[in-house]
Amino acid sequence: MSQREEHDRVASLIYLALSERRHDDAVELAEANWPVLISHNVAALRAVADQLSAAELAERPAWDRIRRYLGFLMIESSLRPSAYVESALPHPPRGLADTLLTLTTRSIAARTAGRFSEAVQIARGALDRLNEARESEREAIQHRLADGYLQWGLSFEFAALEREALTSLERAYDLGIAFENMRVATDAAGELAWIHSIAGRGLTADDWIEKARTLAASSRSSGAWRRTDLLAAAVRTADRMHPDAALEQLTARSGGGSIDEHRLTTMAQSALFRLSAGRSSTTLLLAELQHASTTDLSLLAEPSENSLMLGYVEALVHLYADRPDRSLELLAQLGTDRALPYVLGLRSAVQLAIGAKAEAERDADEVISRYGQCPRQLVPALLVKATIALQARDSTAAISAFTDACGLALEKKLLASLVVIPHADFAQLLTLAGERLDDPQLDTLARTPLVFAPPRREAVKLSPRELSVLRELARGGALAEVAARLHVSVNTLKVHNHAIYKKLAVDGRDSAIALARDRGLI
């Protein structure tokens, strides 16, 4: 009899005992075989666990641990059993292993409910408890820690705490390999691929993608895992300016459960690159982003990787749609210290797009000095420096910064990061660089102007009063009606209108309203 057949035989005996109301026999069988059942037939184990009374739980200490594992598995399978979490943990934990399992389960519960700060606090508590334990205690449970490190790393990752996430996930991968827990090793490799791809560390991301694929291919059960490496691979494909292939990769990937935080952000990120066919589909893209942001509001309830990436991508779309004012507004909403490594390079490009050179250069300098480990932001920052130097006719500085930006983008395979400046600037800088940047990929980019951000324009700075006037004009009605709604005279309204038309460089009401809507001013 094969091992699998033996596992099925045990489960069949448990179901038979339950159907014949031989409660004690079912409990004894499940308790004796629970380590096997937890991995191969958890349904049989749950069928017994759900029938145990409080008195039986008190008399059978083994079931305390079994129910902890069941609570862990139910949450990890995306069933969101918030009420079950506490009922699955009815007694104070016994020993280090039970304590860590309890904390891990509660961390998952908080994370899947969108309470990322709470999940992080619990994960840090688990790590503190582990570090405080005696070395002999830690050694005794080494083989069981891979799952814990994976879940703690996910809690840090979704809260956009990159350093802590990388540390925990790398430890989960190492333990998974050491103790042949291929599920954890594959999941950890996929998450590491995702983090590095978002930061723009392309080659490192590619290495982790390959590790995850290799591990998954060696196991028959890989289809049940998170496979975040497939999502990271889609982003990397988009980075290489192959948007259609990236979207096909996303479409082909089946979801791993009812909760898939990464899919939401990756779909939004890769959707941006549909713009490579031209800037005519921005309305559709913004509608997709709005749909993504309302897919699961609990995942966006707190500042997190999800809200950060969605805001970042929406700001990018507005930049490409020639609405830099709206883009800047969105980036300001993300401007926390935790978000700066992810958005500051883009913000410098947006500042440059509206003609705010001083602010653009300040942001670019900060990226270069503080966030050099984030190539996805460093490339735009270097491009901004190159463009400003070009405008100042400082060819030496312009060529130096542009060469650094293109060299980094080629090395990390981040071609998509090069298109945040107008095509005219890119083409002129490439010509200046000459033989220093003789690469066919850059030449191809230079021949596709529509993939680049729109030409720069001067910032439109309407006063709050002028904005309110413009909104009322957009509501419609004759001048007298609009003036009445604003509680001003018709002559005063005409003065405001003249000032607005002059600032927007238009010749009438309809043109002003259309331009303001296009730029996200109203």
TORKOL-523177 format. One record per residue (C-alpha): x, y, z; residue number from 1. Coordinates in nm, 3 decimals. Example, Ala and Ser with C-alpha at 12.3 -4.5 7.8 and 13.67 -1.06 7.14 Angstrom:
<rs>
R        xx        yy        zz    nr
R     1.230    -0.450     0.780     1
R     1.367    -0.106     0.714     2
</rs>
This chain:
<rs>
R        xx        yy        zz    nr
R     0.000     0.000     0.000     1
R     0.139     0.340    -0.097     2
R     0.177     0.622     0.154     3
R    -0.106     0.813    -0.012     4
R    -0.335     0.510     0.004     5
R    -0.257     0.472     0.373     6
R    -0.350     0.836     0.434     7
R    -0.680     0.786     0.252     8
R    -0.748     0.468     0.449     9
R    -0.708     0.653     0.782    10
R    -0.943     0.929     0.667    11
R    -1.199     0.669     0.553    12
R    -1.186     0.496     0.892    13
R    -1.247     0.831     1.066    14
R    -1.550     0.909     0.846    15
R    -1.682     0.556     0.901    16
R    -1.650     0.592     1.278    17
R    -1.829     0.928     1.268    18
R    -2.111     0.790     1.051    19
R    -2.158     0.499     1.295    20
R    -2.153     0.741     1.590    21
R    -1.836     0.585     1.729    22
R    -1.722     0.922     1.855    23
R    -1.435     0.801     2.076    24
R    -1.290     0.585     1.799    25
R    -1.292     0.877     1.556    26
R    -1.122     1.100     1.813    27
R    -0.854     0.841     1.889    28
R    -0.781     0.780     1.521    29
R    -0.762     1.152     1.441    30
R    -0.544     1.227     1.741    31
R    -0.301     0.945     1.660    32
R    -0.269     1.049     1.295    33
R    -0.311     1.426     1.309    34
R     0.037     1.523     1.173    35
R    -0.046     1.329     0.854    36
R    -0.405     1.451     0.833    37
R    -0.308     1.817     0.877    38
R    -0.104     1.789     0.556    39
R    -0.309     1.547     0.348    40
R    -0.671     1.538     0.467    41
R    -0.749     1.835     0.686    42
R    -1.124     1.797     0.625    43
R    -1.131     1.470     0.820    44
R    -0.946     1.633     1.107    45
R    -1.186     1.928     1.113    46
R    -1.484     1.695     1.110    47
R    -1.362     1.548     1.439    48
R    -1.243     1.877     1.590    49
R    -1.580     2.044     1.538    50
R    -1.754     1.774     1.745    51
R    -1.532     1.800     2.052    52
R    -1.692     1.949     2.361    53
R    -1.519     2.194     2.593    54
R    -1.481     1.918     2.852    55
R    -1.312     1.687     2.601    56
R    -1.077     1.967     2.495    57
R    -0.977     2.019     2.857    58
R    -0.908     1.645     2.898    59
R    -0.712     1.608     2.573    60
R    -0.418     1.853     2.559    61
R    -0.315     1.731     2.213    62
R    -0.632     1.881     2.065    63
R    -0.537     2.226     2.187    64
R    -0.240     2.219     1.950    65
R    -0.439     2.052     1.672    66
R    -0.704     2.325     1.682    67
R    -0.433     2.591     1.671    68
R    -0.305     2.441     1.348    69
R    -0.659     2.420     1.213    70
R    -0.713     2.788     1.287    71
R    -0.386     2.868     1.110    72
R    -0.482     2.664     0.803    73
R    -0.833     2.804     0.779    74
R    -0.707     3.161     0.771    75
R    -0.424     3.078     0.534    76
R    -0.675     2.922     0.294    77
R    -0.845     3.266     0.271    78
R    -1.172     3.162     0.440    79
R    -1.156     3.459     0.680    80
R    -1.301     3.275     0.983    81
R    -1.271     3.568     1.221    82
R    -1.492     3.406     1.482    83
R    -1.309     3.074     1.453    84
R    -0.972     3.227     1.537    85
R    -1.055     3.265     1.903    86
R    -1.256     2.944     1.933    87
R    -0.966     2.756     1.777    88
R    -0.738     2.891     2.050    89
R    -0.938     2.824     2.366    90
R    -0.649     2.781     2.610    91
R    -0.333     2.975     2.694    92
R    -0.046     2.845     2.479    93
R     0.180     2.577     2.622    94
R     0.546     2.635     2.540    95
R     0.731     2.830     2.273    96
R     0.587     2.642     1.973    97
R     0.226     2.699     2.080    98
R     0.294     3.065     2.159    99
R     0.441     3.130     1.814   100
R     0.160     2.940     1.643   101
R    -0.099     3.145     1.831   102
R     0.070     3.476     1.746   103
R     0.116     3.375     1.383   104
R    -0.250     3.280     1.349   105
R    -0.362     3.612     1.496   106
R    -0.122     3.803     1.274   107
R    -0.274     3.636     0.966   108
R    -0.624     3.712     1.091   109
R    -0.540     4.081     1.134   110
R    -0.371     4.100     0.796   111
R    -0.651     3.936     0.601   112
R    -0.894     4.177     0.768   113
R    -0.686     4.472     0.648   114
R    -0.558     4.563     0.996   115
R    -0.196     4.587     0.885   116
R    -0.063     4.784     1.182   117
R    -0.204     4.524     1.421   118
R    -0.058     4.241     1.211   119
R     0.286     4.404     1.222   120
R     0.266     4.453     1.598   121
R     0.179     4.086     1.650   122
R     0.452     3.968     1.410   123
R     0.712     4.174     1.593   124
R     0.587     4.027     1.920   125
R     0.638     3.677     1.783   126
R     0.993     3.758     1.675   127
R     1.068     3.912     2.014   128
R     0.937     3.601     2.189   129
R     1.153     3.382     1.967   130
R     1.464     3.592     2.031   131
R     1.403     3.586     2.407   132
R     1.375     3.205     2.417   133
R     1.664     2.984     2.522   134
R     1.882     2.856     2.242   135
R     1.781     2.499     2.321   136
R     1.412     2.595     2.281   137
R     1.478     2.758     1.945   138
R     1.680     2.463     1.820   139
R     1.403     2.222     1.917   140
R     1.150     2.395     1.690   141
R     1.375     2.505     1.400   142
R     1.201     2.263     1.164   143
R     0.865     2.431     1.236   144
R     0.965     2.795     1.199   145
R     0.954     2.830     0.820   146
R     0.576     2.894     0.812   147
R     0.607     3.149     1.090   148
R     0.878     3.351     0.918   149
R     0.675     3.342     0.594   150
R     0.362     3.480     0.761   151
R     0.552     3.743     0.961   152
R     0.726     3.851     0.640   153
R     0.390     3.887     0.465   154
R     0.261     4.107     0.747   155
R     0.564     4.333     0.711   156
R     0.535     4.329     0.331   157
R     0.171     4.437     0.319   158
R     0.252     4.720     0.560   159
R     0.527     4.836     0.316   160
R     0.804     4.765     0.568   161
R     1.052     4.640     0.313   162
R     1.359     4.574     0.526   163
R     1.175     4.368     0.786   164
R     0.986     4.183     0.513   165
R     1.304     4.090     0.327   166
R     1.473     3.965     0.645   167
R     1.180     3.741     0.746   168
R     1.110     3.609     0.397   169
R     1.475     3.525     0.329   170
R     1.481     3.334     0.659   171
R     1.160     3.152     0.559   172
R     1.317     3.052     0.227   173
R     1.637     2.924     0.393   174
R     1.442     2.719     0.648   175
R     1.208     2.587     0.379   176
R     1.505     2.462     0.177   177
R     1.686     2.323     0.484   178
R     1.386     2.122     0.606   179
R     1.242     2.042     0.260   180
R     0.929     2.252     0.307   181
R     0.895     2.333    -0.061   182
R     0.561     2.512    -0.021   183
R     0.711     2.772     0.211   184
R     1.031     2.801     0.008   185
R     0.833     2.863    -0.312   186
R     0.600     3.116    -0.150   187
R     0.891     3.302     0.012   188
R     1.082     3.314    -0.318   189
R     0.773     3.451    -0.493   190
R     0.722     3.725    -0.234   191
R     1.091     3.820    -0.253   192
R     1.060     3.838    -0.632   193
R     0.760     4.071    -0.594   194
R     0.931     4.306    -0.347   195
R     1.246     4.336    -0.558   196
R     1.047     4.385    -0.881   197
R     0.844     4.670    -0.729   198
R     1.161     4.838    -0.603   199
R     1.313     4.802    -0.950   200
R     1.592     4.564    -0.851   201
R     1.530     4.375    -1.172   202
R     1.812     4.120    -1.178   203
R     1.756     4.024    -0.815   204
R     1.384     3.989    -0.887   205
R     1.459     3.771    -1.189   206
R     1.677     3.543    -0.974   207
R     1.398     3.492    -0.720   208
R     1.143     3.436    -0.998   209
R     1.361     3.159    -1.137   210
R     1.409     3.001    -0.793   211
R     1.033     2.999    -0.732   212
R     0.960     2.850    -1.074   213
R     1.218     2.576    -1.025   214
R     1.079     2.484    -0.683   215
R     0.719     2.489    -0.804   216
R     0.801     2.273    -1.105   217
R     0.946     2.007    -0.875   218
R     0.620     1.960    -0.684   219
R     0.279     1.836    -0.799   220
R     0.094     2.057    -0.549   221
R     0.238     2.391    -0.664   222
R    -0.093     2.502    -0.813   223
R    -0.234     2.550    -0.463   224
R     0.036     2.797    -0.360   225
R     0.038     3.176    -0.384   226
R     0.275     3.181    -0.685   227
R     0.345     3.552    -0.646   228
R     0.648     3.489    -0.868   229
R     0.406     3.477    -1.164   230
R     0.281     3.825    -1.077   231
R     0.635     3.953    -1.034   232
R     0.720     3.804    -1.373   233
R     0.433     4.002    -1.529   234
R     0.570     4.326    -1.386   235
R     0.916     4.239    -1.512   236
R     0.775     4.172    -1.859   237
R     0.607     4.514    -1.853   238
R     0.936     4.669    -1.738   239
R     1.092     4.537    -2.058   240
R     0.822     4.725    -2.254   241
R     0.623     4.416    -2.356   242
R     0.280     4.522    -2.221   243
R     0.065     4.276    -2.412   244
R     0.271     3.980    -2.293   245
R     0.253     4.109    -1.935   246
R    -0.124     4.133    -1.947   247
R    -0.147     3.783    -2.093   248
R     0.060     3.653    -1.802   249
R    -0.180     3.813    -1.557   250
R    -0.487     3.684    -1.735   251
R    -0.347     3.332    -1.753   252
R    -0.277     3.316    -1.381   253
R    -0.564     3.170    -1.182   254
R    -0.630     3.330    -0.843   255
R    -0.504     3.146    -0.537   256
R    -0.811     3.213    -0.324   257
R    -1.065     3.479    -0.242   258
R    -0.796     3.708    -0.106   259
R    -0.512     3.793    -0.343   260
R    -0.364     4.126    -0.245   261
R    -0.088     4.119    -0.505   262
R    -0.319     4.054    -0.799   263
R    -0.506     4.377    -0.730   264
R    -0.192     4.593    -0.737   265
R    -0.021     4.408    -1.021   266
R    -0.321     4.436    -1.252   267
R    -0.319     4.810    -1.193   268
R     0.056     4.836    -1.244   269
R     0.064     4.641    -1.567   270
R    -0.249     4.808    -1.704   271
R    -0.045     5.127    -1.724   272
R     0.165     4.985    -2.003   273
R    -0.132     4.959    -2.236   274
R    -0.041     5.321    -2.293   275
R     0.252     5.199    -2.501   276
R     0.007     5.179    -2.791   277
R    -0.073     5.548    -2.746   278
R    -0.217     5.783    -2.486   279
R    -0.576     5.752    -2.606   280
R    -0.693     5.494    -2.351   281
R    -0.638     5.684    -2.028   282
R    -1.008     5.703    -1.947   283
R    -1.031     5.324    -1.960   284
R    -0.720     5.289    -1.748   285
R    -0.849     5.521    -1.479   286
R    -1.176     5.328    -1.473   287
R    -0.980     5.005    -1.423   288
R    -0.786     5.158    -1.137   289
R    -1.105     5.279    -0.973   290
R    -1.250     4.928    -1.004   291
R    -0.934     4.777    -0.857   292
R    -0.943     5.015    -0.561   293
R    -1.299     4.907    -0.475   294
R    -1.243     4.533    -0.526   295
R    -1.177     4.475    -0.158   296
R    -1.197     4.788     0.052   297
R    -1.068     4.612     0.364   298
R    -0.731     4.572     0.193   299
R    -0.710     4.949     0.147   300
R    -0.850     5.054     0.484   301
R    -0.505     5.133     0.624   302
R    -0.196     5.272     0.449   303
R    -0.034     4.964     0.300   304
R     0.150     4.826     0.002   305
R    -0.184     4.797    -0.177   306
R    -0.293     5.158    -0.132   307
R     0.061     5.276    -0.202   308
R     0.094     5.090    -0.531   309
R    -0.255     5.184    -0.651   310
R    -0.191     5.551    -0.576   311
R     0.148     5.535    -0.745   312
R     0.009     5.380    -1.061   313
R    -0.285     5.621    -1.074   314
R    -0.041     5.912    -1.046   315
R     0.160     5.766    -1.335   316
R    -0.151     5.739    -1.550   317
R    -0.244     6.100    -1.482   318
R     0.108     6.209    -1.580   319
R     0.080     6.023    -1.911   320
R    -0.269     6.167    -1.962   321
R    -0.125     6.520    -1.937   322
R    -0.281     6.581    -1.597   323
R     0.031     6.642    -1.386   324
R    -0.162     6.862    -1.141   325
R    -0.385     6.568    -1.044   326
R    -0.080     6.340    -1.040   327
R     0.095     6.570    -0.794   328
R    -0.215     6.580    -0.574   329
R    -0.223     6.199    -0.556   330
R     0.148     6.176    -0.476   331
R     0.104     6.432    -0.197   332
R    -0.152     6.198    -0.039   333
R     0.109     5.922    -0.042   334
R     0.388     6.143     0.090   335
R     0.455     5.963     0.419   336
R     0.810     5.870     0.517   337
R     0.729     5.505     0.445   338
R     0.608     5.589     0.094   339
R     0.893     5.820    -0.013   340
R     1.123     5.544    -0.147   341
R     0.838     5.438    -0.377   342
R     0.714     5.774    -0.506   343
R     0.984     6.042    -0.481   344
R     1.143     5.977    -0.822   345
R     0.806     5.994    -0.993   346
R     0.721     6.311    -0.801   347
R     1.036     6.478    -0.931   348
R     0.927     6.394    -1.289   349
R     0.579     6.533    -1.224   350
R     0.724     6.854    -1.075   351
R     0.932     6.895    -1.388   352
R     0.625     6.837    -1.606   353
R     0.449     7.138    -1.454   354
R     0.759     7.358    -1.474   355
R     0.850     7.348    -1.103   356
R     1.222     7.297    -1.166   357
R     1.345     7.381    -0.816   358
R     1.108     7.133    -0.652   359
R     1.185     6.870    -0.917   360
R     1.559     6.900    -0.861   361
R     1.516     6.891    -0.484   362
R     1.320     6.566    -0.504   363
R     1.568     6.417    -0.752   364
R     1.862     6.502    -0.529   365
R     1.691     6.339    -0.231   366
R     1.633     6.018    -0.426   367
R     1.996     6.008    -0.540   368
R     2.132     6.070    -0.190   369
R     1.890     5.856     0.015   370
R     1.719     5.596    -0.203   371
R     1.983     5.465    -0.438   372
R     1.866     5.112    -0.355   373
R     1.536     5.176    -0.538   374
R     1.619     5.180    -0.911   375
R     1.254     5.230    -1.010   376
R     1.275     5.577    -0.849   377
R     1.644     5.641    -0.913   378
R     1.609     5.619    -1.292   379
R     1.342     5.897    -1.310   380
R     1.545     6.110    -1.067   381
R     1.854     6.085    -1.288   382
R     1.644     6.167    -1.595   383
R     1.511     6.478    -1.421   384
R     1.866     6.588    -1.339   385
R     1.968     6.528    -1.700   386
R     1.671     6.725    -1.838   387
R     1.730     7.022    -1.607   388
R     2.098     7.028    -1.703   389
R     1.995     7.011    -2.071   390
R     1.769     7.313    -2.025   391
R     2.058     7.496    -1.857   392
R     2.280     7.402    -2.154   393
R     2.517     7.211    -1.928   394
R     2.591     6.929    -2.171   395
R     2.849     6.758    -1.954   396
R     2.613     6.722    -1.654   397
R     2.322     6.628    -1.881   398
R     2.517     6.350    -2.054   399
R     2.652     6.218    -1.723   400
R     2.310     6.191    -1.555   401
R     2.142     6.054    -1.869   402
R     2.412     5.792    -1.920   403
R     2.375     5.681    -1.557   404
R     1.995     5.658    -1.592   405
R     2.005     5.456    -1.915   406
R     2.286     5.235    -1.789   407
R     2.088     5.152    -1.476   408
R     1.767     5.090    -1.671   409
R     1.948     4.857    -1.913   410
R     2.129     4.674    -1.634   411
R     1.813     4.620    -1.427   412
R     1.594     4.573    -1.736   413
R     1.373     4.870    -1.642   414
R     1.317     5.027    -1.983   415
R     0.967     5.139    -1.881   416
R     1.121     5.376    -1.624   417
R     1.286     5.576    -1.902   418
R     0.960     5.708    -2.049   419
R     0.863     5.948    -1.767   420
R     1.018     6.246    -1.948   421
R     0.896     6.392    -2.279   422
R     1.015     6.219    -2.594   423
R     1.184     6.535    -2.728   424
R     1.409     6.552    -2.419   425
R     1.491     6.181    -2.437   426
R     1.579     6.197    -2.807   427
R     1.797     6.505    -2.762   428
R     1.981     6.352    -2.466   429
R     2.036     6.027    -2.656   430
R     2.183     6.221    -2.947   431
R     2.414     6.412    -2.712   432
R     2.532     6.090    -2.548   433
R     2.628     5.950    -2.888   434
R     2.845     5.639    -2.878   435
R     2.835     5.626    -2.498   436
R     2.485     5.478    -2.528   437
R     2.492     5.278    -2.849   438
R     2.217     5.028    -2.766   439
R     1.939     4.907    -2.999   440
R     1.681     4.905    -2.717   441
R     1.731     5.277    -2.660   442
R     1.715     5.344    -3.033   443
R     1.383     5.157    -3.049   444
R     1.245     5.367    -2.763   445
R     1.354     5.686    -2.937   446
R     1.148     5.584    -3.242   447
R     0.824     5.537    -3.042   448
R     0.729     5.884    -2.912   449
R     0.382     5.789    -2.789   450
R     0.518     5.578    -2.504   451
R     0.668     5.888    -2.340   452
R     0.512     6.141    -2.106   453
R     0.354     6.443    -2.281   454
R     0.559     6.758    -2.348   455
R     0.618     6.986    -2.053   456
R     0.388     7.278    -1.990   457
R     0.381     7.561    -1.746   458
R     0.198     7.500    -1.421   459
R    -0.159     7.627    -1.404   460
R    -0.214     7.778    -1.061   461
R    -0.571     7.890    -1.017   462
R    -0.674     8.047    -0.689   463
R    -0.935     7.869    -0.474   464
R    -1.186     8.133    -0.579   465
R    -1.107     8.083    -0.948   466
R    -1.147     7.709    -0.907   467
R    -1.489     7.755    -0.748   468
R    -1.588     7.984    -1.036   469
R    -1.471     7.725    -1.288   470
R    -1.672     7.452    -1.116   471
R    -1.986     7.665    -1.128   472
R    -1.927     7.744    -1.494   473
R    -1.901     7.370    -1.558   474
R    -2.242     7.316    -1.390   475
R    -2.394     7.521    -1.670   476
R    -2.634     7.812    -1.695   477
R    -2.624     8.168    -1.818   478
R    -2.376     8.416    -1.667   479
R    -2.648     8.567    -1.449   480
R    -2.736     8.222    -1.306   481
R    -2.371     8.138    -1.235   482
R    -2.317     8.479    -1.073   483
R    -2.621     8.425    -0.851   484
R    -2.493     8.086    -0.733   485
R    -2.157     8.248    -0.649   486
R    -2.324     8.548    -0.484   487
R    -2.134     8.797    -0.704   488
R    -2.234     9.043    -0.975   489
R    -2.217     8.955    -1.345   490
R    -1.935     9.207    -1.391   491
R    -1.732     9.047    -1.111   492
R    -1.788     8.705    -1.271   493
R    -1.663     8.838    -1.603   494
R    -1.344     8.961    -1.433   495
R    -1.287     8.614    -1.287   496
R    -1.358     8.451    -1.623   497
R    -1.107     8.673    -1.801   498
R    -0.836     8.584    -1.544   499
R    -0.912     8.211    -1.575   500
R    -0.906     8.215    -1.957   501
R    -0.573     8.397    -1.953   502
R    -0.411     8.150    -1.712   503
R    -0.539     7.851    -1.909   504
R    -0.446     8.011    -2.243   505
R    -0.793     7.952    -2.387   506
R    -1.042     8.180    -2.561   507
R    -1.372     8.086    -2.402   508
R    -1.584     7.908    -2.144   509
R    -1.618     7.571    -2.323   510
R    -1.244     7.545    -2.386   511
R    -1.166     7.637    -2.025   512
R    -1.402     7.370    -1.889   513
R    -1.268     7.102    -2.126   514
R    -0.905     7.179    -2.041   515
R    -0.972     7.193    -1.666   516
R    -1.144     6.855    -1.678   517
R    -0.865     6.702    -1.883   518
R    -0.606     6.825    -1.635   519
R    -0.803     6.711    -1.333   520
R    -0.860     7.062    -1.200   521
R    -1.236     7.009    -1.166   522
</rs>
